[in-house]
Amino acid sequence: MKLLKTTIVSLFLFGFVSCNMVSEPNDNQTLALLALSLPQPVNLNFEALANGQTLVTGTNITADSRAVQFRDFRFYVSDVKLVRADGSTADVTLLADNVFQSNGIALVDLETYRTTETNTKVTGTVATGNYTGIQYTIGVPEALNHLESTNQKSPLNISSMYWSWTGGYKHANIEFTYDGTNWTSLHLGSTTCSGAPNYGNCVKKFRATVQLTGQLNAGSQKISIDVDKLINGHTYGAMGMCMPGDGSATCQPLIRAFGLNESNGSSDGTYTQRIFSLK
C-alpha cells in the first residue's frame, strides 16, 4: 500500500514539474526583462605598483629609479559611475559594511604600516547595461566632509584621515621617505573653507575626478596606481608637508599627478591624471 501511494505521489509531482517546465514565449520575454531590471554587481580592485611590483609599505622599494619607503597609502573613493559608449553615466550604489564602506564612500587602504587591515576593493551595484568606462572621485563629498568624525560610521570615523570640522577629511593620505629620515606627507584635503558656525563651503576642493576608458569588466575590474608616476618630478621639500594650501613647488608634481590644479584645487583639465589606469 505504501509503495502504491509513493508511486502515485511521484507521478503527480513529475506531471506538475513537467507542465511547469514548458515555458510560453511570453514567459521567456518576462524572464529576460526581469534579468535586465536587476542590478549587476560592481567590484573594483585597486592595486599600487612600484617598478612593476605590488607596493609594500614599511620597507625600502624602488620607484621612479629611486629607493623610497612608504608608511601610508590611503584614500577615499566616492561618486562612482560607469560610463556608456554615448558618454552617459549610471550611478554605482556602494554597499555599506560600515568598516571600509558607508554613506556612499569607500576607503581604499593599501598600507600595513599604520594599520594591519587593508582594503583594496570598492563594491556596489549598477543598472544592467554595456559600459565602456568608469568615473570616480578621490575624496569625501562636500555634504559629508564637515561632520563630527567621532560620531560617524567607519570609515568616516578614522582620526588619522581627518583634519578638522573646517578642513574636513584627508581625501588622500600618502606618506613616504627617500632617506628613511625626512618624510613627505601628501595630505590632499579641501582648503580655504569657512569655519564656525557654518563649516564647509571650501573654495578649493582638492577632490580629484578620475575618468578611465577601455575594456571594462564591472564585476571584476582591476585599477592600477603607478607609484613611479606619482613621485616623478618630486623632491623632498624643507617642510616635508605637502598640504595643498601651502603652494610649495616641491609638492606640485604630487598634486598634479592626480590631475589637480594646485591653484584652484579642481580637476579643470589643466593637468591630466597620470597614475590611475584600467588593468
Buried (B, 14 or more C-beta within 10 A) or exposed (E): EEEEEEEEEEEEEEEEEEEEEEEEEEEEEEEEEEEEEEEBEBBBBBBBBBBEEEBBBEEEBBBBEEEBBBBBBBBBBBBBBBBBEEEEBBBBBBBBBEEBBBBBBBBBBBBBBBEEEBBBEBBBBBBBEEBBBBBBBBBBBBEBBBBEBEEBEEBBBBEEBBBEBBBBBBBBBBBBBBEEEEBBBBBBBBBBBEEEEEBBEBEBBBBBBBBBEEEBEBEEBBBBBBBBBBBBEBEBBEBBBBBBBEEBEBBBBBBBBBBBBBEEBBBEEEBEBBBBBBE
